[in-house]
Amino acid sequence: MTYEYGSSRFLSKKGFDVKSYGTGDKVKIPGSAADKPNIYDFGTSYEEIYLDLLQKDKALMVFSIHWTATGG
């Protein structure tokens, strides 16, 4: 999980209207290996991404959330 994603998710849960912008048409989030990113279309909700990542690898997701929340 990237720092931006973790921050955006936190702010979204607090009621802020969070928008993300980039130069491409996809969102890439690091995966289980450097050559295996998780790729989503822009417009995919944070909840959908979270649930997909949780389904793929719950242990990795829990570690990523903890790492992001604690600053590494």
N, C-alpha and C positions, 0 to 999 in steps of 0.2 A: 504494500500500500504506500503510495506516495504521500509526502507531507501535505501537499495541496489537497489530495483526496480526503485525508484524515481531518484536516482543518475544515474543509467544506462540509463534510458529513456532520461534524460537531456543531457548526454554525446552523446547518439546516435543522438539526434536531432541536436547537434552541429557538426556532421560529424564524430565522432569517431566510430571505429568498436568495438562494445562492445560484449563480450562473457561472458556467465555465466556458472559456473561449480558447481557441487554438488556431493553428494554421492548417490543419488537416481536417478530414471528415470522420476521424476515428479517435477514440480515447484509448491509450495504451497504458496498462497498469502492469508493473512487473509481476511475473509469474513464478513458478517453482524453479525456473532456470532462466539464465540470461537470454537464451534463444527461444523461450516459450512465454511471450507476454500474453496477457489477457487483453483482448481487443473488443471494444464496444463502439457502436455508433453514437455520435453526439445525440443527445436527447434521451439516452437511456437513463432512467432515474437512478439515483444513488442506492435506493432500496433494491432495485433489480440487480445492480452490480454486486452489492453486498451479498444478496442471497445466492447469486451465481458463484461468487468466490467462496462462500461458505460451503456450498454443495461440492465444489471441486476439491477443497482441501481445508477442512475445519481447523486443523492444528496450525497450518501456515497462516490462516486468517487471524486466529487468536493471537499468535506471536506478532503479526504485523500491527494489529490494533494496539497491543501492549507496547511495542517498540515505538509506535507513533505517539502514543499518549505520554510515554515517559521520556521521549527525546533520545531514544536509543539505548 
